[in-house]
């Protein structure tokens, strides 16, 4: 006898400040789709409930998306009632909440579905200030599990007493991508990228991602690699003037750094296919979407040695890691990787992505977490019976 598939409802309390329509949100927030579709690819039935000013239901690739006016402590009574009614109809086996910053919402959610285990997924949260920790403890006390990109990221929360012994911690990538490798020569023709090596930066120009350290590293590496070129794609750029000043005053950088700025997302895939190395100087990241995309394209990374980047690169098994704020180490890493480029290197990076970070790989990790949460909650037999009776 084949048992009905596990049904998970993924819930997002994140409010869109731009007030976009459901269809616009589904297009703009790729992670909302990618995580749901990844779990679906692993045989999980997935429904997504997203806070939105407009109520609507959409379907995409076997996943139903429900947009409802709730959030901010489950919002007005009508929003709470609508969410309660929807959960009653969906009858999920597990609730998967995106984000750790919605303590009151999570507690209220548990009251709506007291018998359903809840897992939370970190999206670059930090332990709150002391006066806000009580609500976090209450939320985490009703959560059966919490997923981080790297297990090490849970340590500050555990040390602050925000994750109790009853809550299981899982190491699961924050998202995935459908980017893929392509013909490097064709990509260079399309994008106009040049350089040997051509190094690509994709990230905001801010103090956390630390472009000034990267520029110093590139200047030092250029003395050994005269053909080196750096291309910087970015959105927000609070330190742009500092970056421009640094480039202008250094002859090693003036003619080899191109500030590309903001580009359409689909063009990033072409740029990653064309480049030889991917670089970032981040001090802290919840995950690393651009790094995941680079790995999907087979682009070897030279990134900082921080927990999420260690997890995504297999502790540096693909690419190289260097300490934040260390331009000497970054320069040495660029030079070392430049000596080991080629089709085999790119193939090994892509193989790592397929094994650890691809949609199916992410889906299997999510499915394993959901099943483990059910088993640990003692709800496996009850859930199986519940699924059989409710469908």
VODO-637558 format. One record per residue (C-alpha): residue number from 1; x, y, z. Coordinates in steps of 0.25 Angstrom, whole numbers, plus 5000, padded with zeros to 4 digits. Layout:
# VODO-637558
+-----+------+------+------+
!   k !    X !    Y !    Z !
+-----+------+------+------+
! NUM !    X !    Y !    Z !
...
+-----+------+------+------+
This chain:
# VODO-637558
+-----+------+------+------+
!   k !    X !    Y !    Z !
+-----+------+------+------+
!   1 ! 5000 ! 5000 ! 5000 !
!   2 ! 5006 ! 5014 ! 4996 !
!   3 ! 5004 ! 5024 ! 5007 !
!   4 ! 5000 ! 5038 ! 5003 !
!   5 ! 5011 ! 5048 ! 5002 !
!   6 ! 5016 ! 5057 ! 5013 !
!   7 ! 5009 ! 5070 ! 5012 !
!   8 ! 5017 ! 5082 ! 5017 !
!   9 ! 5012 ! 5097 ! 5017 !
!  10 ! 5023 ! 5107 ! 5016 !
!  11 ! 5019 ! 5120 ! 5022 !
!  12 ! 5025 ! 5134 ! 5020 !
!  13 ! 5022 ! 5146 ! 5029 !
!  14 ! 5031 ! 5155 ! 5022 !
!  15 ! 5023 ! 5167 ! 5017 !
!  16 ! 5026 ! 5173 ! 5004 !
!  17 ! 5028 ! 5188 ! 5006 !
!  18 ! 5026 ! 5191 ! 4991 !
!  19 ! 5011 ! 5185 ! 4992 !
!  20 ! 5013 ! 5177 ! 4979 !
!  21 ! 5002 ! 5167 ! 4974 !
!  22 ! 5003 ! 5152 ! 4977 !
!  23 ! 5008 ! 5149 ! 4963 !
!  24 ! 5018 ! 5160 ! 4964 !
!  25 ! 5023 ! 5155 ! 4977 !
!  26 ! 5024 ! 5141 ! 4972 !
!  27 ! 5033 ! 5146 ! 4960 !
!  28 ! 5041 ! 5155 ! 4969 !
!  29 ! 5044 ! 5146 ! 4981 !
!  30 ! 5051 ! 5134 ! 4974 !
!  31 ! 5054 ! 5127 ! 4987 !
!  32 ! 5039 ! 5126 ! 4991 !
!  33 ! 5038 ! 5118 ! 4978 !
!  34 ! 5051 ! 5111 ! 4978 !
!  35 ! 5050 ! 5105 ! 4992 !
!  36 ! 5036 ! 5100 ! 4990 !
!  37 ! 5039 ! 5094 ! 4977 !
!  38 ! 5051 ! 5087 ! 4982 !
!  39 ! 5043 ! 5080 ! 4993 !
!  40 ! 5033 ! 5077 ! 4983 !
!  41 ! 5043 ! 5070 ! 4974 !
!  42 ! 5047 ! 5061 ! 4985 !
!  43 ! 5033 ! 5056 ! 4986 !
!  44 ! 5027 ! 5065 ! 4997 !
!  45 ! 5014 ! 5071 ! 4995 !
!  46 ! 5016 ! 5086 ! 4997 !
!  47 ! 5007 ! 5098 ! 4999 !
!  48 ! 5012 ! 5112 ! 5001 !
!  49 ! 5005 ! 5123 ! 5010 !
!  50 ! 5010 ! 5137 ! 5008 !
!  51 ! 5006 ! 5150 ! 5015 !
!  52 ! 5001 ! 5159 ! 5005 !
!  53 ! 4991 ! 5171 ! 5004 !
!  54 ! 4983 ! 5164 ! 4994 !
!  55 ! 4977 ! 5150 ! 4995 !
!  56 ! 4979 ! 5141 ! 4983 !
!  57 ! 4982 ! 5127 ! 4980 !
!  58 ! 4992 ! 5123 ! 4969 !
!  59 ! 4998 ! 5110 ! 4964 !
!  60 ! 5012 ! 5107 ! 4958 !
!  61 ! 5019 ! 5094 ! 4955 !
!  62 ! 5010 ! 5086 ! 4965 !
!  63 ! 5011 ! 5096 ! 4977 !
!  64 ! 4999 ! 5104 ! 4981 !
!  65 ! 5002 ! 5118 ! 4986 !
!  66 ! 4992 ! 5125 ! 4996 !
!  67 ! 4994 ! 5140 ! 4998 !
!  68 ! 4986 ! 5145 ! 5010 !
!  69 ! 4986 ! 5158 ! 5018 !
!  70 ! 4992 ! 5153 ! 5031 !
!  71 ! 5005 ! 5156 ! 5038 !
!  72 ! 5009 ! 5166 ! 5049 !
!  73 ! 5005 ! 5156 ! 5060 !
!  74 ! 4995 ! 5150 ! 5050 !
!  75 ! 4989 ! 5163 ! 5047 !
!  76 ! 4975 ! 5167 ! 5048 !
!  77 ! 4964 ! 5157 ! 5052 !
!  78 ! 4960 ! 5155 ! 5038 !
!  79 ! 4974 ! 5151 ! 5034 !
!  80 ! 4976 ! 5141 ! 5046 !
!  81 ! 4962 ! 5135 ! 5043 !
!  82 ! 4966 ! 5133 ! 5028 !
!  83 ! 4979 ! 5127 ! 5032 !
!  84 ! 4972 ! 5118 ! 5042 !
!  85 ! 4962 ! 5113 ! 5032 !
!  86 ! 4972 ! 5111 ! 5021 !
!  87 ! 4981 ! 5102 ! 5030 !
!  88 ! 4969 ! 5094 ! 5034 !
!  89 ! 4966 ! 5091 ! 5019 !
!  90 ! 4981 ! 5088 ! 5016 !
!  91 ! 4983 ! 5079 ! 5028 !
!  92 ! 4998 ! 5080 ! 5027 !
!  93 ! 5007 ! 5070 ! 5034 !
!  94 ! 5018 ! 5080 ! 5036 !
!  95 ! 5018 ! 5095 ! 5036 !
!  96 ! 5031 ! 5102 ! 5031 !
!  97 ! 5033 ! 5116 ! 5035 !
!  98 ! 5043 ! 5125 ! 5027 !
!  99 ! 5051 ! 5134 ! 5036 !
! 100 ! 5054 ! 5135 ! 5051 !
! 101 ! 5049 ! 5149 ! 5054 !
! 102 ! 5034 ! 5146 ! 5055 !
! 103 ! 5033 ! 5141 ! 5070 !
! 104 ! 5019 ! 5145 ! 5073 !
! 105 ! 5014 ! 5141 ! 5059 !
! 106 ! 5020 ! 5127 ! 5062 !
! 107 ! 5014 ! 5126 ! 5076 !
! 108 ! 5000 ! 5130 ! 5070 !
! 109 ! 5002 ! 5120 ! 5058 !
! 110 ! 5004 ! 5109 ! 5068 !
! 111 ! 4991 ! 5112 ! 5075 !
! 112 ! 4984 ! 5111 ! 5062 !
! 113 ! 4990 ! 5097 ! 5059 !
! 114 ! 4995 ! 5092 ! 5072 !
! 115 ! 4997 ! 5077 ! 5067 !
! 116 ! 5005 ! 5081 ! 5055 !
! 117 ! 5020 ! 5082 ! 5057 !
! 118 ! 5027 ! 5095 ! 5053 !
! 119 ! 5041 ! 5097 ! 5047 !
! 120 ! 5047 ! 5110 ! 5045 !
! 121 ! 5058 ! 5114 ! 5035 !
! 122 ! 5068 ! 5125 ! 5037 !
! 123 ! 5069 ! 5136 ! 5027 !
! 124 ! 5081 ! 5143 ! 5032 !
! 125 ! 5076 ! 5147 ! 5046 !
! 126 ! 5084 ! 5151 ! 5058 !
! 127 ! 5081 ! 5148 ! 5073 !
! 128 ! 5072 ! 5160 ! 5077 !
! 129 ! 5075 ! 5170 ! 5088 !
! 130 ! 5072 ! 5165 ! 5102 !
! 131 ! 5059 ! 5172 ! 5104 !
! 132 ! 5054 ! 5164 ! 5091 !
! 133 ! 5059 ! 5151 ! 5095 !
! 134 ! 5046 ! 5146 ! 5103 !
! 135 ! 5038 ! 5146 ! 5090 !
! 136 ! 5049 ! 5138 ! 5083 !
! 137 ! 5049 ! 5128 ! 5094 !
! 138 ! 5034 ! 5126 ! 5094 !
! 139 ! 5035 ! 5124 ! 5078 !
! 140 ! 5046 ! 5115 ! 5079 !
! 141 ! 5040 ! 5107 ! 5090 !
! 142 ! 5029 ! 5103 ! 5081 !
! 143 ! 5038 ! 5100 ! 5069 !
! 144 ! 5042 ! 5085 ! 5067 !
! 145 ! 5054 ! 5089 ! 5058 !
! 146 ! 5062 ! 5101 ! 5053 !
! 147 ! 5070 ! 5100 ! 5040 !
! 148 ! 5082 ! 5109 ! 5037 !
! 149 ! 5091 ! 5109 ! 5025 !
! 150 ! 5103 ! 5104 ! 5034 !
! 151 ! 5101 ! 5098 ! 5048 !
! 152 ! 5112 ! 5108 ! 5053 !
! 153 ! 5102 ! 5119 ! 5051 !
! 154 ! 5093 ! 5113 ! 5062 !
! 155 ! 5104 ! 5115 ! 5073 !
! 156 ! 5101 ! 5130 ! 5076 !
! 157 ! 5086 ! 5126 ! 5078 !
! 158 ! 5089 ! 5114 ! 5087 !
! 159 ! 5099 ! 5122 ! 5095 !
! 160 ! 5088 ! 5133 ! 5097 !
! 161 ! 5079 ! 5122 ! 5102 !
! 162 ! 5069 ! 5124 ! 5090 !
! 163 ! 5070 ! 5110 ! 5085 !
! 164 ! 5066 ! 5100 ! 5095 !
! 165 ! 5070 ! 5085 ! 5096 !
! 166 ! 5057 ! 5081 ! 5091 !
! 167 ! 5059 ! 5088 ! 5078 !
! 168 ! 5067 ! 5080 ! 5067 !
! 169 ! 5076 ! 5088 ! 5058 !
! 170 ! 5078 ! 5085 ! 5044 !
! 171 ! 5088 ! 5089 ! 5033 !
! 172 ! 5081 ! 5092 ! 5020 !
! 173 ! 5084 ! 5102 ! 5009 !
! 174 ! 5075 ! 5114 ! 5009 !
! 175 ! 5072 ! 5113 ! 4995 !
! 176 ! 5076 ! 5107 ! 4981 !
! 177 ! 5076 ! 5112 ! 4967 !
! 178 ! 5073 ! 5107 ! 4953 !
! 179 ! 5086 ! 5114 ! 4947 !
! 180 ! 5095 ! 5104 ! 4939 !
! 181 ! 5108 ! 5104 ! 4932 !
! 182 ! 5110 ! 5108 ! 4918 !
! 183 ! 5120 ! 5110 ! 4907 !
! 184 ! 5130 ! 5120 ! 4912 !
! 185 ! 5135 ! 5125 ! 4899 !
! 186 ! 5120 ! 5128 ! 4895 !
! 187 ! 5118 ! 5135 ! 4908 !
! 188 ! 5130 ! 5144 ! 4907 !
! 189 ! 5125 ! 5148 ! 4893 !
! 190 ! 5111 ! 5151 ! 4898 !
! 191 ! 5116 ! 5159 ! 4911 !
! 192 ! 5129 ! 5165 ! 4906 !
! 193 ! 5136 ! 5160 ! 4918 !
! 194 ! 5152 ! 5159 ! 4916 !
! 195 ! 5163 ! 5155 ! 4925 !
! 196 ! 5172 ! 5144 ! 4929 !
! 197 ! 5167 ! 5142 ! 4939 !
! 198 ! 5154 ! 5149 ! 4938 !
! 199 ! 5149 ! 5151 ! 4953 !
! 200 ! 5134 ! 5153 ! 4956 !
! 201 ! 5128 ! 5160 ! 4968 !
! 202 ! 5113 ! 5159 ! 4970 !
! 203 ! 5108 ! 5166 ! 4982 !
! 204 ! 5105 ! 5180 ! 4989 !
! 205 ! 5116 ! 5190 ! 4991 !
! 206 ! 5115 ! 5191 ! 5006 !
! 207 ! 5124 ! 5189 ! 5018 !
! 208 ! 5120 ! 5175 ! 5021 !
! 209 ! 5123 ! 5170 ! 5007 !
! 210 ! 5136 ! 5178 ! 5008 !
! 211 ! 5140 ! 5182 ! 4994 !
! 212 ! 5152 ! 5190 ! 4998 !
! 213 ! 5159 ! 5178 ! 5003 !
! 214 ! 5156 ! 5171 ! 4990 !
! 215 ! 5161 ! 5183 ! 4982 !
! 216 ! 5174 ! 5183 ! 4990 !
! 217 ! 5175 ! 5168 ! 4988 !
! 218 ! 5173 ! 5169 ! 4973 !
! 219 ! 5183 ! 5180 ! 4972 !
! 220 ! 5194 ! 5171 ! 4979 !
! 221 ! 5190 ! 5159 ! 4970 !
! 222 ! 5191 ! 5168 ! 4957 !
! 223 ! 5206 ! 5169 ! 4959 !
! 224 ! 5207 ! 5154 ! 4957 !
! 225 ! 5195 ! 5153 ! 4947 !
! 226 ! 5196 ! 5165 ! 4938 !
! 227 ! 5184 ! 5159 ! 4930 !
! 228 ! 5175 ! 5160 ! 4942 !
! 229 ! 5161 ! 5167 ! 4941 !
! 230 ! 5151 ! 5169 ! 4951 !
! 231 ! 5136 ! 5172 ! 4948 !
! 232 ! 5127 ! 5177 ! 4959 !
! 233 ! 5112 ! 5175 ! 4958 !
! 234 ! 5104 ! 5181 ! 4970 !
! 235 ! 5091 ! 5187 ! 4974 !
! 236 ! 5092 ! 5195 ! 4987 !
! 237 ! 5105 ! 5203 ! 4987 !
! 238 ! 5107 ! 5211 ! 5000 !
! 239 ! 5122 ! 5211 ! 4999 !
! 240 ! 5122 ! 5213 ! 4984 !
! 241 ! 5130 ! 5226 ! 4985 !
! 242 ! 5140 ! 5220 ! 4994 !
! 243 ! 5141 ! 5209 ! 4983 !
! 244 ! 5143 ! 5219 ! 4972 !
! 245 ! 5153 ! 5227 ! 4979 !
! 246 ! 5161 ! 5214 ! 4982 !
! 247 ! 5161 ! 5210 ! 4967 !
! 248 ! 5164 ! 5224 ! 4962 !
! 249 ! 5177 ! 5226 ! 4971 !
! 250 ! 5183 ! 5212 ! 4968 !
! 251 ! 5189 ! 5210 ! 4954 !
! 252 ! 5188 ! 5194 ! 4956 !
! 253 ! 5173 ! 5196 ! 4957 !
! 254 ! 5169 ! 5207 ! 4948 !
! 255 ! 5169 ! 5199 ! 4935 !
! 256 ! 5166 ! 5186 ! 4940 !
! 257 ! 5153 ! 5188 ! 4949 !
! 258 ! 5140 ! 5190 ! 4943 !
! 259 ! 5128 ! 5195 ! 4951 !
! 260 ! 5117 ! 5188 ! 4944 !
! 261 ! 5106 ! 5192 ! 4954 !
! 262 ! 5092 ! 5186 ! 4954 !
! 263 ! 5089 ! 5176 ! 4943 !
! 264 ! 5076 ! 5167 ! 4940 !
! 265 ! 5077 ! 5154 ! 4948 !
! 266 ! 5077 ! 5146 ! 4935 !
! 267 ! 5090 ! 5153 ! 4930 !
! 268 ! 5097 ! 5149 ! 4943 !
! 269 ! 5097 ! 5134 ! 4938 !
! 270 ! 5104 ! 5139 ! 4925 !
! 271 ! 5114 ! 5146 ! 4933 !
! 272 ! 5117 ! 5134 ! 4942 !
! 273 ! 5119 ! 5125 ! 4930 !
! 274 ! 5129 ! 5135 ! 4924 !
! 275 ! 5137 ! 5138 ! 4937 !
! 276 ! 5148 ! 5130 ! 4942 !
! 277 ! 5147 ! 5132 ! 4957 !
! 278 ! 5136 ! 5137 ! 4967 !
! 279 ! 5140 ! 5146 ! 4978 !
! 280 ! 5134 ! 5152 ! 4991 !
! 281 ! 5140 ! 5158 ! 5003 !
! 282 ! 5127 ! 5156 ! 5013 !
! 283 ! 5129 ! 5157 ! 5028 !
! 284 ! 5116 ! 5151 ! 5030 !
! 285 ! 5105 ! 5144 ! 5021 !
! 286 ! 5092 ! 5136 ! 5025 !
! 287 ! 5095 ! 5128 ! 5012 !
! 288 ! 5100 ! 5133 ! 4999 !
! 289 ! 5091 ! 5133 ! 4988 !
! 290 ! 5101 ! 5139 ! 4978 !
! 291 ! 5111 ! 5128 ! 4982 !
! 292 ! 5101 ! 5117 ! 4980 !
! 293 ! 5098 ! 5122 ! 4966 !
! 294 ! 5113 ! 5123 ! 4963 !
! 295 ! 5115 ! 5108 ! 4968 !
! 296 ! 5103 ! 5105 ! 4959 !
! 297 ! 5110 ! 5111 ! 4947 !
! 298 ! 5123 ! 5103 ! 4950 !
! 299 ! 5130 ! 5116 ! 4954 !
! 300 ! 5141 ! 5114 ! 4964 !
! 301 ! 5140 ! 5123 ! 4976 !
! 302 ! 5150 ! 5130 ! 4984 !
! 303 ! 5142 ! 5135 ! 4996 !
! 304 ! 5144 ! 5138 ! 5011 !
! 305 ! 5145 ! 5127 ! 5021 !
! 306 ! 5131 ! 5129 ! 5028 !
! 307 ! 5121 ! 5119 ! 5033 !
! 308 ! 5111 ! 5119 ! 5022 !
! 309 ! 5122 ! 5120 ! 5011 !
! 310 ! 5129 ! 5108 ! 5017 !
! 311 ! 5116 ! 5100 ! 5017 !
! 312 ! 5113 ! 5104 ! 5003 !
! 313 ! 5127 ! 5100 ! 4997 !
! 314 ! 5129 ! 5088 ! 5005 !
! 315 ! 5139 ! 5094 ! 5014 !
! 316 ! 5147 ! 5100 ! 5002 !
! 317 ! 5147 ! 5086 ! 4995 !
! 318 ! 5143 ! 5094 ! 4983 !
! 319 ! 5150 ! 5108 ! 4981 !
! 320 ! 5158 ! 5114 ! 4992 !
! 321 ! 5154 ! 5121 ! 5005 !
! 322 ! 5162 ! 5133 ! 5012 !
! 323 ! 5160 ! 5141 ! 5025 !
! 324 ! 5152 ! 5153 ! 5024 !
! 325 ! 5160 ! 5166 ! 5024 !
! 326 ! 5172 ! 5159 ! 5019 !
! 327 ! 5176 ! 5165 ! 5005 !
! 328 ! 5189 ! 5157 ! 5005 !
! 329 ! 5182 ! 5143 ! 5007 !
! 330 ! 5171 ! 5148 ! 4997 !
! 331 ! 5182 ! 5151 ! 4987 !
! 332 ! 5189 ! 5138 ! 4989 !
! 333 ! 5176 ! 5130 ! 4987 !
! 334 ! 5173 ! 5137 ! 4974 !
! 335 ! 5187 ! 5134 ! 4969 !
! 336 ! 5187 ! 5120 ! 4974 !
! 337 ! 5173 ! 5117 ! 4967 !
! 338 ! 5178 ! 5124 ! 4954 !
! 339 ! 5188 ! 5113 ! 4953 !
! 340 ! 5178 ! 5102 ! 4954 !
! 341 ! 5167 ! 5107 ! 4944 !
! 342 ! 5161 ! 5099 ! 4933 !
! 343 ! 5149 ! 5090 ! 4929 !
! 344 ! 5152 ! 5079 ! 4939 !
! 345 ! 5152 ! 5090 ! 4950 !
! 346 ! 5138 ! 5095 ! 4946 !
! 347 ! 5133 ! 5081 ! 4944 !
! 348 ! 5137 ! 5078 ! 4959 !
! 349 ! 5130 ! 5091 ! 4964 !
! 350 ! 5117 ! 5087 ! 4956 !
! 351 ! 5117 ! 5073 ! 4962 !
! 352 ! 5118 ! 5078 ! 4976 !
! 353 ! 5106 ! 5087 ! 4973 !
! 354 ! 5098 ! 5076 ! 4967 !
! 355 ! 5101 ! 5067 ! 4979 !
! 356 ! 5099 ! 5077 ! 4990 !
! 357 ! 5092 ! 5090 ! 4985 !
! 358 ! 5083 ! 5086 ! 4973 !
! 359 ! 5068 ! 5087 ! 4974 !
! 360 ! 5067 ! 5072 ! 4976 !
! 361 ! 5078 ! 5072 ! 4986 !
! 362 ! 5072 ! 5083 ! 4994 !
! 363 ! 5058 ! 5076 ! 4993 !
! 364 ! 5064 ! 5063 ! 4999 !
! 365 ! 5070 ! 5070 ! 5010 !
! 366 ! 5057 ! 5077 ! 5013 !
! 367 ! 5049 ! 5064 ! 5012 !
! 368 ! 5059 ! 5058 ! 5022 !
! 369 ! 5057 ! 5069 ! 5032 !
! 370 ! 5042 ! 5068 ! 5031 !
! 371 ! 5042 ! 5053 ! 5033 !
! 372 ! 5051 ! 5055 ! 5045 !
! 373 ! 5043 ! 5065 ! 5051 !
! 374 ! 5031 ! 5056 ! 5050 !
! 375 ! 5038 ! 5045 ! 5056 !
! 376 ! 5044 ! 5053 ! 5067 !
! 377 ! 5031 ! 5059 ! 5071 !
! 378 ! 5025 ! 5045 ! 5072 !
! 379 ! 5015 ! 5049 ! 5061 !
! 380 ! 5019 ! 5039 ! 5050 !
! 381 ! 5007 ! 5029 ! 5053 !
! 382 ! 4997 ! 5040 ! 5055 !
! 383 ! 5001 ! 5048 ! 5043 !
! 384 ! 5000 ! 5036 ! 5034 !
! 385 ! 4986 ! 5033 ! 5039 !
! 386 ! 4983 ! 5047 ! 5038 !
! 387 ! 4987 ! 5048 ! 5024 !
! 388 ! 4980 ! 5036 ! 5020 !
! 389 ! 4967 ! 5041 ! 5026 !
! 390 ! 4968 ! 5055 ! 5021 !
! 391 ! 4970 ! 5052 ! 5006 !
+-----+------+------+------+
